[in-house]
Amino acid sequence: MSESCSHDCASCSQDCAARDLRLPANQYSTVKHVIGVVSGKGGVGKSTVTAMLAVAAQAQGFQTAILDADVTGPSIPKMFGLHGRAEGSADGIFPMETKTGIRVMSVNLLLEKEDAPVIWRGPVISGMIQQFWQEVIWGDVDYMFVDMPPGTGDVPLTVFQSLPLDGILVVTTPQELVTLIVKKAYNMAKEMNIPVLGFIENMSWFECPDCKKRHAVFGESKLDGVAAGYGIPVLARLPIDPKNTSLADKGAIELSDTDALKSALDAIEKK
């Protein structure tokens, strides 16, 4: 990908998918595994799943990190109660650390005001993602989770091409419309030769606190059929849990229940 790349693959004659465009990490960083967390559309809880995966992996003794690639809609810092601006030196930028030691870098940790809008064009946003990878001093990291924005635009393309991804996890919800859009994310990954490790269905059900009966608030899931068609496993199904939502709002996502993600972590570890 040249510096003059317009990021419009439809009008480009370059076969970028067949070339190795991965960038080296910061010289003080050793990241063993990079896992992308993607979705076909917004509002499916992708950032929450990313945060909980990092929490679960950290609890198992791995040094984890989150690269927040959702530049125009960053939510990772708030979930962990991170505020202020990241510091740096001549060697690079230092990521912030959560209470349990998860390393995080997000555009919100670089802005003067947290609520300042990021009104940037695609190439500038893509350049920021590359800077997060190359200029942040991540140190020794076992698992880095990359929280990507929804869709199949500039940022997913940049991450797929520039970072040494071991694979991606696709987050969805039960609605048939969302499942249809998820297929686009899956097909993009396959075209870019990125392994799809599995699907994670969020908001699968709500359990009544009184009668303990489960209700499919968004309808019965269609994901099993899609997963079987692609030969990709459904690694986890997460319920609608008001407690976890409250913890995220309070910046205490590290106290959330991550037991349902055990199978997803097992799949990542086997990769």
RODO-772986 format. One record per residue (C-alpha): x, z, y. Coordinates in steps of 0.5 Angstrom, whole numbers, padded with zeros to 4 digits, always signed. Example, Ala and Ser with C-alpha at 12.3 -4.5 7.8 and 13.67 -1.06 7.14 Angstrom:
+0025+0016-0009 +0027+0014-0002 
//
This chain:
+0000+0000+0000 +0003-0002+0006 +0003+0001+0013 -0002-0004+0016 -0007-0003+0010 -0014-0003+0012 -0017+0001+0006 -0022-0005+0005 -0020-0007-0002 -0025-0012-0002 -0022-0016+0002 -0015-0015+0000 -0010-0019-0005 -0006-0013-0007 -0007-0010-0014 -0005-0003-0011 -0008+0000-0018 -0003-0004-0022 +0003-0001-0017 +0006+0006-0017 +0005+0009-0010 +0005+0016-0011 +0009+0020-0006 +0014+0025-0007 +0012+0032-0006 +0016+0037-0001 +0023+0038-0003 +0021+0046-0003 +0015+0044-0008 +0014+0044-0015 +0007+0042-0017 +0006+0042-0025 -0001+0039-0025 -0006+0036-0020 -0013+0036-0022 -0018+0032-0017 -0025+0035-0016 -0030+0029-0014 -0037+0028-0014 -0041+0022-0012 -0045+0025-0006 -0045+0031-0002 -0049+0037-0003 -0048+0038-0010 -0043+0044-0010 -0036+0041-0011 -0032+0045-0006 -0035+0051-0009 -0034+0049-0016 -0027+0047-0014 -0026+0054-0011 -0028+0058-0017 -0024+0053-0022 -0018+0056-0018 -0020+0063-0018 -0021+0063-0026 -0014+0059-0027 -0011+0065-0022 -0014+0070-0026 -0011+0067-0032 -0004+0068-0030 -0003+0061-0027 -0001+0060-0020 -0006+0056-0017 -0007+0052-0010 -0012+0048-0007 -0011+0042-0003 -0017+0041+0002 -0018+0034+0002 -0025+0034+0005 -0022+0033+0012 -0029+0032+0016 -0033+0038+0012 -0028+0043+0010 -0031+0049+0007 -0025+0052+0003 -0022+0057+0008 -0029+0060+0010 -0030+0061+0002 -0024+0065+0002 -0024+0069+0008 -0018+0065+0011 -0018+0064+0019 -0013+0063+0024 -0007+0057+0024 -0002+0056+0019 +0005+0057+0021 +0011+0053+0019 +0018+0052+0020 +0023+0046+0021 +0022+0045+0013 +0015+0044+0013 +0008+0048+0014 +0007+0054+0010 +0000+0054+0006 -0004+0061+0007 -0005+0065+0001 -0012+0068-0001 -0013+0076-0003 -0011+0074-0010 -0005+0069-0008 -0008+0062-0009 -0005+0058-0004 -0009+0054+0001 -0008+0048+0006 -0014+0045+0010 -0015+0042+0017 -0019+0048+0019 -0012+0052+0018 -0009+0047+0023 -0014+0047+0029 -0015+0051+0035 -0022+0052+0034 -0025+0053+0027 -0031+0049+0029 -0028+0044+0033 -0030+0037+0030 -0025+0032+0026 -0027+0025+0029 -0022+0021+0026 -0022+0014+0023 -0020+0013+0016 -0013+0011+0016 -0012+0018+0020 -0015+0022+0015 -0011+0019+0010 -0005+0020+0013 -0007+0027+0014 -0008+0028+0006 -0001+0025+0005 +0002+0030+0010 -0001+0036+0006 +0002+0033+0000 +0009+0032+0003 +0010+0037+0009 +0007+0043+0006 +0011+0048+0003 +0007+0049-0004 +0013+0053-0008 +0012+0053-0015 +0005+0052-0017 +0002+0051-0024 -0005+0048-0022 -0007+0045-0016 -0014+0043-0015 -0016+0037-0010 -0023+0038-0006 -0025+0031-0005 -0030+0029+0000 -0036+0026-0003 -0036+0018-0005 -0031+0013-0006 -0028+0012+0001 -0021+0012+0004 -0020+0019+0002 -0021+0019-0006 -0017+0012-0005 -0011+0015-0002 -0011+0021-0007 -0012+0017-0013 -0006+0013-0010 -0001+0018-0007 -0002+0024-0011 +0001+0025-0019 -0006+0026-0021 -0007+0029-0028 -0014+0027-0028 -0021+0029-0025 -0027+0033-0026 -0034+0030-0024 -0039+0035-0021 -0046+0033-0021 -0053+0036-0021 -0059+0035-0026 -0063+0030-0021 -0063+0022-0024 -0061+0020-0017 -0054+0024-0017 -0053+0022-0024 -0053+0015-0022 -0048+0016-0016 -0044+0020-0020 -0043+0013-0024 -0040+0010-0018 -0034+0016-0018 -0033+0015-0025 -0032+0007-0025 -0027+0008-0019 -0023+0013-0023 -0023+0008-0029 -0021+0002-0024 -0015+0006-0021 -0013+0009-0028 -0014+0016-0027 -0017+0020-0033 -0024+0023-0032 -0023+0030-0036 -0030+0031-0036 -0037+0033-0032 -0039+0039-0029 -0046+0040-0028 -0048+0045-0022 -0055+0048-0021 -0057+0047-0028 -0062+0052-0028 -0065+0058-0024 -0066+0065-0028 -0072+0069-0026 -0069+0076-0025 -0075+0079-0028 -0077+0075-0034 -0070+0072-0035 -0073+0065-0036 -0069+0059-0034 -0073+0054-0030 -0070+0047-0029 -0071+0047-0021 -0068+0040-0020 -0071+0037-0027 -0069+0036-0034 -0062+0034-0034 -0060+0027-0035 -0052+0028-0036 -0052+0028-0043 -0054+0021-0044 -0049+0019-0039 -0043+0023-0042 -0044+0020-0049 -0045+0013-0046 -0038+0014-0043 -0035+0018-0048 -0033+0024-0043 -0035+0031-0045 -0040+0036-0041 -0035+0041-0040 -0039+0046-0036 -0046+0048-0033 -0047+0052-0028 -0054+0056-0026 -0056+0057-0019 -0053+0064-0017 -0055+0067-0011 -0050+0072-0012 -0044+0067-0012 -0047+0063-0006 -0047+0070-0002 -0040+0071-0004 -0038+0064-0001 -0041+0066+0005 -0038+0072+0006 -0031+0069+0004 -0031+0073-0002 -0031+0067-0007 -0026+0071-0011 -0031+0076-0014 -0035+0071-0017 -0037+0070-0024 -0033+0064-0027 -0034+0065-0034 -0038+0059-0035 -0032+0055-0033 -0028+0057-0039 -0029+0051-0043 -0027+0047-0036 -0020+0050-0036 -0019+0050-0043 -0020+0042-0042 -0015+0042-0036 -0010+0046-0040 -0010+0041-0046 -0008+0035-0041 
//
